[in-house]
Each structure stands twice: as structure tokens, then as C-alpha cells.
């Protein structure tokens, strides 16, 4: 993957994934972007509904890859240093965006 993938974010359409949380519940999230940081790909997900223990403006970051069949694969970022790199790159991407209120 050579560049960021951007996805539509309006009330009518968005690319979504369903996450299974630690308590076994599921949460639908909109894909904000897939981006590169330190030669690894990451994905930023925005929850589309309220969930217990999830802040209103919380964004989930995961390491991103694709299986041979093209299916997305999300992996937890367990290393603090790697998470910092991914979060900083996401913040930089976010600062470049022109979101409407």
C-alpha cells in the first residue's frame, strides 16, 4: 500500500467494520482512513454508536493488512512505542483534513 485510502463519511454511506469488544459485544465502526507509518499500515475506526466504556470521540487504531483473498485483517497494537508512532501519524493525517462541522 503506497498511499492513504480515504473513505466517504456522510450520513448516507460509509465503509464499516464490525468489531468484537472484550466483553463479547459488537460495535459498528466507520473506517476513517488506512494510512502508513514506519513502513506499516494502520487503520483508524470511528464507532458509529454509543458503547459502554467508549468515549464519544474515541477513535480505534489497529495494524492493518489484507489476507490473500483481499479480506481486511486488523491486529491489535500491543507495543506502546508502535502505538505512539501510529497515533502520531493519525493525528498528522487528521490535521490535514477539512471536515465540515
N, C-alpha and C positions, 0 to 999 in steps of 0.2 A: 504494500500500500504506500503510495508516494505522496498523497495529499489528504487533507481532511475531507471527510464525507459530511455534507450538510443535509439536513432533513427538514421538510416543511413543518412548521409549528404554527398552525392556526386552529380555530375551533372545529374545523370540518375534517382535517386529515393530518395524520402524523404517523410516523413509523413507531411501533410499540413493541415492547418485550414484556413478558410476564416473569417477575422474579418470585422465587420461593424464599420467604424470610425464615429466620432461625426458628420461629415458633410454628412453622409449617403453613402459615397463611401465605396467600399470594398477593402481589401488588403489581398493577399495570403501570409501566413507566414509558414515557416518551423518550425516544433517542434524540438527544440534542446534537451530538456530533461524535464521530470517530476520528481520533487525532493521533499524531505520532509525538513521542517524547523519548529521547535517548535510544533511538532505533527500535522502540517497541510501540505497539499500537494499543490505544486505550479507548474506552467508550464512556460517555457521560450520559446518565439517565436521570430523568426528572419524574418523580412519582406523580401520577395523574389523579390520585385520590388520597384522602387522609388515611393514615395508618398509625396505630399505636406505636409510640416511640420514634416516629419520623417527623422531623420539623417541616413546617410549611415550605420553606425554600431550600430544603436539603437536596443535594444532587449526589447520586451514587456514581463512583468511578470504579471501573473494572479494567483489567487487562483484556484485550480483545484479540481474537484470532478467528480464522474460519477453518472449518473442517474440510476435508477433501471434497465433500459434496456441496460446499459453499455455505453450509449452515453456520451461523454465528456461534462462537464459543466464548463465554465470559468466565474469567478466572479472578478470584479474589486477589487483591494486592496486600500481601501479608507483611512485607518489609516496609518499615517506616520511611527509610530513605527513598525507596522506589515510589511510595505513595506521595511523598513531598514533591518529587520530580513530576509525577502525573498531575498533581493538584496545581502546581505552578504553571504547567503548560496549559491546563484547562483555564485557569484564571487569565492567562495571556490571551487565549482564544476568546474568552468571554469579553474581555476589554475591547477587542476589535469589532465586536458585533454591534449592530444598530437595531436593538429591539424596540418595538413600539410598546408603549405603556398599556 
